[in-house]
Amino acid sequence: MSLLMWLGSDKIVVKHITIPVKVSKVVDKLLDLHVDAVALVGDMVDGPLKSLEDRMVPLWLLLFRYRTYFVSGNHEYYYGDAMEWFKEYDSRGIRVLNNK
């Protein structure tokens, strides 16, 4: 089960991150880049919130520094409740661009 399928900026693109330590390393790199915004695009999660929420902790650090946007892919709908994830992102301050 993978946590992130794509995490991107104009300088970083990472595919298939499954280990929280690797997620932390990518977040650290983003924090060092001083970007204007972060886009979390498509297929972020492959499972329900309860089974993956501990792996999301490093991503919440991005929210303190950068405006963060999320666009869903098909995996959010295939594996669990997509709306549950959208509500979680929204409650954390991630702007969910769902048909916007």
N, C-alpha and C positions, 0 to 999 in steps of 0.2 A: 504494500500500500504506500503510495507516494504522497508526500505533503504538498510539494510544489512541483508543478510541471514547468512553468516558466516564471522567472522573475527578471525583469529587464529594465534597463536604462539605456542611454545612448552609449554607455561604456561597458556595461556588464549584461551578459545574457547567460543564464544558467538553466540547464534542463535536468529534470529528474532528481531533485534533491529529496532524500528520504531520511537523512540522519540529522537530528537537531543540531549537532555540533557544526555540520556543514551549513545549515541555515544560519547559524550565528556568524559564521565566517563571512557569508555573503552580506548579511546585515552590517557587519563591521566595515566591509569594503564600501558599501553604500554610504555609511555615515562619514567615511573619510573623503568621499568624492564631492561633497557639498553640492548635491544636485538640487534643482528647483522643485521637483516633484518625483514621486514614485508611482509607477503604474504596475499593478498586479494583474496580469492579463491571462485569462482563460485557464481552466483546468488546474486551479490552485489546489483542490482537495479531491481525494478519492475515498471518501468515507464520511460518516456522521460526525458532528461536532464533538460529541462525548469521547469518541475514540481518537481524535486528533488534536484536541484543544491544547494539550501540554506542548505539542510541537509548534504551536503558533506563538508562544511566548517571545521568542527573539524578534518576530515581526512587529510586535506591539511597540518595540523601541523606536521603530521608524516614525511612528505617529507623533512622537514628541518633537521631532525636528522637521519633518517634511509633510507637505500636503500629499496624501496618499489616496489613490483611486483604484477601484477594482472593477473589472469587467469579467463576467462569468464565461465559462466555456461549457461544453456538454457534460463534463465530469461532475460538476456541481449538481446536475439534474439526475445523472445515472446512479450516483452513490449517495443515497440519503436524501435529506430534505434541503434543497437549495435555499429556500426561504429562511431556514434556521441559520445558515451561514450568512446570508445577507443581513439578517437582524444583528448577528454578532459583529460583523464588520461595521455596520452602522453605529452600534453602541460603542465601538472603539474609536469612532471618528473617521473611519475609512469611508470615502464617498463611493457608494455603489452606483455605477452607471448602468442601470438595468433598463434598456430601451430608451436611453436619454441621449 
